[in-house]
Amino acid sequence: MGRLRRRVKVGYGVVEIGTSAVEIMLQLFLLEFYTSVVGLKPVWAGLALGVAVLWDAVTDPAMGVISDHTRSRWGKRCPYIAAAGFALPAAFVMLFTAPGLETQAEKFAYLLFFYMLTNTAMTMSSVPHAALAGELSFDRNERTELFGWRLLSRNGGGLLGTLLPGLAISNYDDFGTARMVAADGVAVAAIVFSMITVWFVRAYDYSSGSPRGSLLYDLRRLLGGIISVATNPIFIPLLLAYIFATIGRTMNAVLALYYYKVRLELTEQETIFGVLGVFIVTLSISILAWVRISRRFGKKWPAFTGALMLGLMGIPLYPLLPPGNLWAAIFFASILGGFVAGAIVIFDSLVADVVDHDELMTGKNRDGLYFGCWMMATKFARATAFASTGLILGWAGLEEGVAQQAEGVGWRIALVFGPGVGICFVFAALAFAFFPLTDAYHARVQALLTRRRRHRSRDKD
């Protein structure tokens, strides 16, 4: 397999612009939309989001197995990315359509149903797309580049999903209408970028060999495969680290608007264009630096350092930031925090390396299963974070549909936004310190795999 052209690497990543824009709007604005516009109580809104993400977690490994076994003239990953390119925007738009619902039960059911539908469509795209990276290239550094372009696209989508609602609120007086208009724009982007990715990678998406068993047979063995993956001693530290980091990231994203508006007393425009916008731009730029750092020093210790710094910095920072000081928030939270958070690109790229080790040990290529389990575990983490955030907002005393919150609400949110989230990143760093797959070890793994594949090729000839 030769070096990939840059346009293929870029094309592979751009689908994340649409899906990330959807995801960031869900994380930043969905809970607020349903508490402020629809009028759903925070505890019930958090529960609905948590249950929907749990469903999403269950479907991830199943989607991995299904795409592993797909044999079609269009490949085994691209058909799902293309189908999700239309299903995801449709369900997403319905989520930000404020229906005339009266009871809490009706509002809860509406949110739960369409969020489950949105997450299912996202799984159809994200699991095959993630698995495709390990099949596009066997070179570990090129894989890091692929995940770098993917994360860069994710940050571009994050910027789109953050700034569009800010632009909409500047042009529409009605808060609910502004959110719905922004959702329509993100939906269009999701369709366009999905089709671009399919166009650029379709020639590389092919089925190698025939499945060893029927799809039904492998779905029956799915539980055994999940247990095998989850108990892989090489995979466990990486998985635990990412679970802790995901809980921290999700709580940070969901609480961000509440923290900056209630605790720091910033306007929505200052929060979106100032703090969140600068954070995403800084994060995007930092990815290039972290890719270079990982090339020079390996992947393990830069990832460990980034996660640990993110935690240690956040614990004292957020409760101490002065209310009303936009520039302090931008410098400390957006610029410093954004740069350190860029280390996350290394976590994703290491999954493909673990798959190589698994293939050497088992003789099977299980990219789809590993990435499905990876996403399943992180979705469980997100579900935990969503449900916890709803409870936290209830504990903090947040009142739905009220602009001016009671005294003390902002301080209690800051305690979770700072120390609570920071501790999650510290735990992530500590778990990752036990990750045993060093660069030198993985190089030997790839050398042995290359030798084995050459022998198989000769045997076939």
HELIX and SHEET records of a PDB file:
HELIX    1   1 ARG A    6  GLY A   13  1                                   8    
HELIX    2   2 VAL A   15  MET A   25  1                                  11    
HELIX    3   3 LEU A   26  LEU A   30  3                                   5    
HELIX    4   4 LEU A   31  PHE A   33  1                                   3    
HELIX    5   5 TYR A   34  VAL A   38  3                                   5    
HELIX    6   6 PRO A   42  HIS A   69  1                                  28    
HELIX    7   7 CYS A   78  LEU A   95  1                                  18    
HELIX    8   8 GLN A  104  LEU A  136  1                                  33    
HELIX    9   9 ARG A  140  ASN A  171  1                                  32    
HELIX   10  10 PHE A  175  VAL A  201  1                                  27    
HELIX   11  11 ARG A  202  TYR A  204  5                                   3    
HELIX   12  12 LEU A  215  ARG A  220  1                                   6    
HELIX   13  13 LEU A  222  ALA A  230  1                                   9    
HELIX   14  14 PHE A  235  TYR A  258  1                                  24    
HELIX   15  15 TYR A  259  ARG A  263  3                                   5    
HELIX   16  16 GLU A  268  GLN A  269  1                                   2    
HELIX   17  17 GLU A  270  LEU A  276  3                                   7    
HELIX   18  18 GLY A  277  PHE A  297  1                                  21    
HELIX   19  19 LYS A  300  LEU A  320  1                                  21    
HELIX   20  20 LEU A  326  ALA A  329  1                                   4    
HELIX   21  21 ILE A  330  LEU A  336  3                                   7    
HELIX   22  22 GLY A  337  ALA A  341  1                                   5    
HELIX   23  23 ILE A  344  THR A  362  1                                  19    
HELIX   24  24 ASP A  367  ALA A  396  1                                  30    
HELIX   25  25 VAL A  409  LEU A  415  1                                   7    
HELIX   26  26 VAL A  416  GLY A  420  3                                   5    
HELIX   27  27 VAL A  421  PHE A  432  1                                  12    
HELIX   28  28 ASP A  439  LYS A  460  1                                  22    
END                                                                             
